[in-house]
Amino acid sequence: MKKIILHYSFLMILVTSAYAHEDNEERIKFWKEYYNPKVEVKNQNIPSVKITLIKNKPFYQVRTQVKNFTFTPEKNMENNKPTEGYGKLYINGDYVSRIYSEYHFVKILPVGNNEIKVILSTNLDHDIANNGKVISDDITYQFPEYTFSEARNQSYNQMIQCEFSETGKILLNELAKKGMAITESSDHLQCRYDARHDILGPFTQKMTRLQRYYHEVSLDILNKRIQVWKDFESNSINLKKARDMNRSLESSVDKLMQKKVEQLEAAKKDV
C-alpha cells in the first residue's frame, strides 16, 4: 500500500512540474509580447535595415541604412505604421538608444566580441515584423581588433608613420628649413601620443605593473611636451626655452622608471 501511495505521489509531482513548466513558458511568452509588441507589415513594400560599423578615431559610428522605411522623430507616439518610426540599438543584448538618422555616434565598446543590433520600430514602440520575424540586422565586432602583442607592433608602426608618411615628410622638411627636428613639433608628438593611447590604451589590464606604469608615464610626458611646443608655436616661449623644457621632460622618463623599479624591488624584499 505504501509503495502504491509513493508511486502515485511521484506521478503527481511529475505532472505538476510539467504543467508548471508549460505555465512558465506561457508566462515568458506573454511578457515578451507585452513588453516587445510587434506589428506585421501588410503591404508588398517590406522595410529592411542594414548596419555597418565605421571607425571614427578613437570612436565609432553605427551606420543604419533603411529601405521602405522613414525615420520620424517628429511623430513619436503618433501612429503605428510599419513604414516609419526609429531603430532600436542594442549592444550585447542591452538596449542603448533610439536611432533617428543614418549615422549614430558610439563612444565606447566593451573589450571582446560585441554583437551590435538594430531593430526597426514604429512610432508607438512596436517592433516591425514580416511573417512573424522581427525586421533587424546585426553585426559582430571585436574590440580591440588585435591582441596585445599585435597592438604593440601596430602602435610602433603607427609611430613610425608619424615621421615617414607623406604628411610626416612634409612636416620634416618644413622643420628642417628652420633648423629644427621633427620631434620639436606639437603635431608630430600628438601623432605619437595617439598611436600609443588609442592602440595600447585598451590593453592596460593585460600589461604588467611596470609596463602599465611606463605606458602612463609616457603618455603624461608626451602630453606635457605637446604643450611645450604649442607654447613655442604660439610665440609664448622662445626656442631655447622650449628645447630646455623638452629635454628636461624627456630625461624625466628614465628617472621615473628607475624610481619605480627600485620601489618594486624593495616591495619584493619586504614580502
C-alpha positions, 0 to 999 in steps of 0.5 A: 500500500505504501509503495502504491501511495509513493508511486502515485505521489511521484506521478503527481509531482511529475505532472505538476512540474510539467504543467508548471513548466508549460505555465512558465513558458506561457508566462515568458511568452506573454511578457515578451509580447507585452513588453516587445509588441510587434506589428506585421507589415501588410503591404508588398513594400517590406522595410529592411535595415542594414548596419555597418560599423565605421571607425571614427578615431578613437570612436565609432559610428553605427551606420543604419541604412533603411529601405521602405522605411522613414525615420520620424522623430517628429511623430513619436507616439503618433501612429503605428505604421510599419513604414516609419518610426526609429531603430532600436540599438542594442549592444550585447543584448542591452538596449542603448538608444533610439536611432533617428538618422543614418549615422549614430555616434558610439563612444565606447565598446566593451573589450571582446566580441560585441554583437551590435543590433538594430531593430526597426520600430514604429512610432508607438514602440512596436517592433516591425515584423514580416511573417512573424520575424522581427525586421533587424540586422546585426553585426559582430565586432571585436574590440580591440581588433588585435591582441596585445602583442599585435597592438604593440607592433601596430602602435610602433608602426603607427609611430613610425608613420608619424615621421615617414608618411607623406604628411610626416615628410612634409612636416620634416622638411618644413622643420628642417628649413628652420633648423629644427627636428621633427620631434620639436613639433606639437603635431608630430608628438600628438601623432605619437601620443595617439598611436600609443593611447588609442592602440595600447590604451585598451590593453592596460589590464593585460600589461604588467605593473611596470609596463602599465606604469611606463605606458602612463608615464609616457603618455603624461610626458608626451602630453606635457611636451605637446604643450611645450611646443604649442607654447613655442608655436604660439610665440609664448616661449622662445626656442631655447626655452622650449628645447630646455623644457623638452629635454628636461621632460624627456630625461624625466622618463628614465628617472621615473622608471628607475624610481619605480623599479627600485620601489618594486624591488624593495616591495619584493624584499619586504614580502 
